[in-house]
Amino acid sequence: MDPITENQLHINRRHFFGNAATGIGGAALASLMGGDAMAADKAPTKRSGGLPGFPNYTGKAKRVIYLFQSGAPSQMDLYDYKPKLKDLRATELPDSIRQGQRLTGMTSKQDSFPVAPTKFEFKQRGKSGAWVSELLPHIANVADDLCFVKTIYTQAINHDPAITFFQTGAQLAGRPSMGSWLSYGLGSDNADLPAFVSMVSGSGGQPLYDRLWGSGFLPTRYQGIKFRSVGDPVLFLSNPPGVADETRRRVLDDLAKLNQLKLEEYGDPEIATRLSQYELAYRMQTSVPELTDISGETKQTFDLYGEDAKKPGTYAFNCLLARRLAERGVRFIQLFHRGWDQHTELPEKIKQQCVDTDQASAGLIADLKQRGMLEDTLVVWGGEFGRTVYCQGKLTKEDYGRDHHPRCFSIWMAGGGIKPGMSYGTTDDYCYNIAENPVHVHDLHATMLHCLGIDHKKLVYKFQGRYFRLTDVHGNVINELLA
């Protein structure tokens, strides 16, 4: 077709939908905006958005708090106890175990792959008898509330594709993040706050890009909102100097009228997003300062999370804020904590990571439980892959490092329909391969969605002629993990 003719048809089609806003366009917009987000002068409802028929059934979880440990924690130093490795220290990793599996460029040229057993003590904890390292005394105290999954595996062997895989179900950038999928499918339980919030703590390690909480090909109204630790928690939350609240309200009303005219003319859903987000931003000027003001929290609460919970930007502060967000109906709360990429000097570095995260992670579980929120809040802790049993670099009596290992690693889950007090899956004696009950990233996503009342095969979006979903064409619910 002639490009000019094709463009004319495109313009005519846009004008048809725009000028029919009171009919087809209006109905589509009402569905997109959750029916009530268009009216600037309308009081916000408790629940808005979501797809018809979702959730597909009654799920036990209403929301997710995902404690993502960026950099990949070492499973055999934290959760996957391998006592036989002590007798194999400094011996060569057998070819029968490695099986020619892929190595990163950081260790592929090593002449030797000496076994490096953990130097930390393990004990069985609670009535469940879960093995937990001495590095995690607070996690050990809540072990009976947790479900340890020791056989997670992934195809990705480098950080960025592996982190992207966990957030979006694909190694290549461009897909919607899990929080965006949930915002799209289930909507929001609080029209005054975003349905999806992300926070970042820790230093060093791999960069974390905004696309990790992005909406991909979904309309941008479903992307996550990043809370900052310095200045306003959200960019442009405060009015500019000299601008009164009444003035801002008038500006938004006039801007909404102009955007509405463009929406009716072109029918572009991104204009609808702009209308919706301006109004959400205005309401957040009141809701966010109240949310982030932790001065009313009790001493008992700070005793749970630790003194760092009083310091914005720390992992402990973000865990406390996650509970406050969950209380207020935020659907998906994503915490990223950097610094777990320990190729060298692992024993010293992992100690500090555990000091920074152990008490707050356990405190969040205890806090949710005592408030009656754990039963409908799904909490997930884990990184993008595991670490190798063999040493990267020189193995000494006191020191070792570990490379990336995607073949098997550990996470834990709690609340929201997950069976507590259990350990699932086993790895071989070298913690190198899965021996029983593998759980792929897609299986984890399918199981998480199931807890929220979503059939992962039904949450789809058509893009470029194909229906996409978080689990792509894969994924099975792991029923053994369900309460």
N, C-alpha and C positions, 0 to 999 in steps of 0.2 A: 504494500500500500504506500502511496505517496506520503512522505512525512508530514506535509502541510495538511493534507486531508485527515490523516490520523490525529494530528493535534487538534483539528477543528472538532472531530468527533469526541475527543477527550474533553475539550472545553464544554461542548454541548451537554455531555453526560454529567459533568460537574455542576453545570448550571441547573440541570433538571433536578438533581438531588438537592441542590441548595435552595432553589425556589419552591421545592415541595417540602420545605422544612416542617410545615404543619401536618404533613402526611407521613410519607416514608421516612424523610430525613428526621422529622421530629421524633418518630417512634424509635429510630435507630439511636438518636442522641439520648433519649430518655433511658434506653437500655444501657448505653455506654456510661452515662453519668450516674447510674444507680437511681435514677428517677427524681432525685431531689437536689443534686449538687449544682444545678444551673441557676437556681434562684438566689441572688445575692442577699435578699432580705429575708430569706426563709431560715428558721432556726434549724441547726444541724440535728439530724436524727442519730439514734444510737448506732444503727447499722446501716451501711450503704454499700451499693455495688454488689458484685458477685454474679455468677451465672445462674440461670434458671436450672433447677434440679440439683444444685450443689449446696451443701455436701450431698453425695449420692446415697448415703446412709448415715446413721448416727455414729459418729466417731467419738472416741473417748478424749481426744485432744482438741482443744480450741485454738491453740497457739503453739509456736515453736520458739525455743531459745537455743541457738546453735553456737556453742563455744568452740570456734575453729582455731586450732593450734597450728599456726602457719609455720612451715619449716620442717615438719614431720618429727614428732616425738619418737624416741627409741622405745619400741614395745618391750624388748627384753630387759630394759632397765626400769620399766614402770609396772607392767601388767602381765607379761607372758613369761612366767618363771620356768627356767630351764636349768635345773640343778646339775644335770650331767655335763654341762659345758665346762664346769670347773675342772674336770679331769681331762678336758680336751684343750685346755688353754695353750695357745701358741702352736697348736697343730694345724696342718693345712686343711682348709675346707675341701672335703672330698668332691671329685668331679661328679660322682653319682648323686650328690646333693645339689650341686650347682646346675648340672644338666645343661651346660652351655648357655644359660640364661643371660640376657642382655645386661651389660654393665654400663655405668656412666663413663664419660671421658676422664673423670677424676681418679678412677681406680683401674680402668681397663688396661693400663700399661704397667700395673704393679706386677712384679715377678712372683710375689707370694701373697696368699690370702689367709693370714693366720687368724684362728678363732679367738675372739675377745669376749670372754664371759663377763657378765656384769660384776662390778665390784660392790654392789649394794645388796643388802640383806632383804629377803622376802619373808613375809609371814601370812598365814591364813587369817582372814578377818571376818568378824561377825558370824552369825549362824550359818551363812551361806558358804563360808570357808573360802572365799575368793582370795587368790594370791595377789597381794599388793606390796609394792616396794616400800622400804623405809623412807624413801624420798617423799611419800605422799601420806603423812600421818592423818591428815584431815579427811582426805578421800577414803582412807581406811575406815574411819569412823562412820561413814555413810554407805559402806559397801553393800549392806543388805537392801538399800534402796536402788542399787544400780544393776544394770544388765551389761556385763562385759562381753563384747563381741571380739574374738581374737583372730578372726579369719577374714577380715576385709581385704579385698585385693582390687587392683586397678591396672590398666594398661600403661598409664603415664609414668615416666621415670624421671622427668624434670619438673621443677616446681610450678612454673606458670601453667603449663597444660594440665598438671595434676590438680592444682587449686581450682582452675577453671572447670575441670571435670566435676569436682565435688559441688561446685556452686550451680552449674548449668546443665550437667548431664552430657557435656561434650568437651573434648579437649581444645577445639578451636574456638576462639572468641566469636561472639555474635548471637549466641542463644540467650533466652531469658534466664535469669537466676531463679532459684527455687522460691525465694520470697516474692518475686514478681509473679510467678505462676500462682502462688497462693492468693496474692492480692487480686489477681485477675479472676480466679475461680471462686473464691469465698468472700471477697470484698473486705470491708473494714468493720470492726465492732466499735469504732469511735471516730466520728466524723471530724473531730477536732485534732486528731493526730494522724500521722501517716500509718498506713497498714504495714509498712515494711521499713525498719530502721536498722542501720549498720553502724558499728563503732569499731575503732582500731586502737590497739594499745601495743606496748612493747617497742623495742628499738632494734635496728640492724635487721639482717635477714633479707628476705625477698621483698621486692616492692609489691604493694597491693593496689591494683588499679580500680578506678571507679566502675568499670564494666563488670566487676565481680558482684556488684549489687545493682546492675543495670537491667533494663527491661528487654534488651535485645530487639527482636522484631515485634514485640507487643507494644501497644501504645505507651508512651513515656509516662503516663500517669501512674503506671504500675511499678516504676523503678523505685529502688530503696532510697531513703533519705539518710545521708551520712551526718551523724552528730559529731561535732568537733569538741576538742578539749580546751581550746583557747578562744576567748571572746564569746560571741553568741554561739550557742550550741548548733544553730542552723544559720547558714549565711543569709544576710539581709533580714534577719528576724526583727531587728529594731528599726524604727522609723529613722530616716536621715535627720541630722541635726536641724532643728527649726521647723520640722513637719509635725503638726499635731495629728492625733489619731483621727479626728473628724475630717481633716484634710485628706488623709490617706484613704479613708472610707469613700469620700467623694470621687477621688481619683480612680479607685478600683471600680466604682459603679459606672463611671463614664467609660473606662477602659473595657468593662464587660459589655457595654452596649456596642462599642466599635467591633469587638471580637465577635459578638453575636451576629452582627451584619455580615462579617466575613464568613462566619460559619454557615449562615443561611445561603450565602452565595456559592461557596465552594464545597461544603460538606466534608471538609478535612477533619478527621478525628483529632489531629494534633491541636487544632484550634479549640476543640472541646476540652482537651487536656489543659491547655493554657488557662481557660476559664476556671476549670476545677481547681487547678493548683494555686492560682491567685487567691481564691477564696480560702483554701486550706491554709495557705501561708498567713492570711489575715487572722484566722482563728488560732493558729499556732502562736501568735504573739501573746496570747493569754495562756494557752495550755502548756507550752514548752517551759516557760519560766517556772510555773508551778511544779511541773514534772521534775525539773533538775534541781529544785531547792530541797536538799536533803537535811536541812536544819531540824526538821521535825522528827527525824528518825531517832529511835531510842538507843541507849547505850548497849542494850542487849543485841540489837541488830548489828551495831558496829563490832561487837564482840564476835559475832558470827562471821562477818566478812573480813575483819582485820582493820587495822588503823589506816591502811592505804585506801580504804573505801571513802575516806574523807578527802582524798586528793583527786580532783578531776584529771582524766587522762590515764589513770592507772587501770589495770585489769580489774582490780577489786571494785573501784568506783563504777566501772561499766557493768559489772555483775549486779551491783545494787541497783543501778539504773535499769537494767534489764528486768528485774523484778517489778520495779515501779511502772515500766512500760507494759509489762504483762498484766498488771492490775488494771490498767486503763484500757485494755482491749486491743493493744497492738498485736497484729497477727503473726509477724515473723521478725524476730530480733536476732541479729547476727553480730556476734562479737568475734573479731579477729585479733589474735595475740601473736605477735612476731617474736622470733628469736630461737626457734627450735632446730635450726639447721646446723647441727653440731658435727661437722666433718672432723674436727680436731678438738682436743681438750674437752671431750664430752663429759667426763665425770665432774669437772668443776662447773662447766656451763649449765649442765642439766640441773644441778643443785639450785642454782639461782632461778632458773625458770620455774622450778617447783615451788620455791619460796614465794615467787610472784603470783602463782596461780592456784596452788593447792587449797589454801584456806578459803579463798573466795569462791572457788568452784563448789567445794563442799558446803560452804555457807549458803550459797544460792539454793542448793538442794534442801538443806535443813529449813531455810526461811520459807520456801514455797510449801514445804510439807506442813509446817506449823500453822500456816495461813489457810490450809485446805486447798491450795492451788496446784500442788504437784500432780494430783490425779487428772487434771485437764490441761496441764502444760507439759509438752514433750521437750526434754532437755537432751541435747546431743553434744558430746565432747570428742574431738579427734582432729587429726591432721590429714594431709593429702596423700601420704604414703608412709612406710616405715623406714627402719634403718637396718643395715646389713649386720650379720653376726660376725663377719670378718672385719678386721681393723683396716681403716684407711690410714695410710702412713705408718709410722713406727709404733709398734706395740711395746709398751714398757709395763713394769709392775703396777704403776699407779695411773698410767694414762693410756687412752686409746681414743680413736675417732671412728665414726661409722658413716658409710655412704648411703645413698638413696636405695630403698628396697620396696618395690611395688607388689611383690608376690604374696606377702602376708603382713598384716599389722593389726593393731588393736584400737578400738574405740569403746566408749561406754554411752549408754542411753538410760534415761530415767523418766518415770511418770508417763502421763498421756497415753495409756494403753499398753505400755511395755511391761513385760514380766520382771519384777524386781528380784534381786538376790540370786542371780544365776550367771554362769559363764557359758558362752556358746562358742563351739568350734574348737578345734585343736590344730596345732602346727607340729611339724616334725621336731625331733630333738635338737636340731640346729636353728629352729625358728626361721627357716628359710623357705619352706613350702607348706602348703595347707595339707593336713592329713585327713581332716573331717569337717564337713559343713562349711563350704566356702560361701562367702557373701560378697557379691560384686557391688560396686558403687550404685548401679542401677537397681539392684535388689534393696539396698538401703533406702534409696529414694522411694521406691514402690511401697516399702514398709512404713516409712514416715507418712506418706500420703494416705495410706490405709488408716493409720491412727487418727488422721484428721477427717475421716469419713469420705475420702476420695478414692475412687477407682482410677489408678494411674493411667489406664488405657482410655479413659473418657475425658481427661483434662487435656484438650487439644486446641490448637490454633492453626488456621490455614494461612500459610505464607508461601509465596512464589509457587502456588499450585499444589502444595503438599501440606498434609496435616502433620504438625509437629507436636511432640509432648516432651515432658521432662525426661522420661525414661527412653525416649526415642522409640526403637522397636524391640526393646529388651525389658528386663526387670521382672522379678517374681517377689511377691510378698513372702517374707520369712515368718510363717505362722508360729513357729516355735518361740519367737521372741515376744509374742503377743500375750497379754494378760487375759 
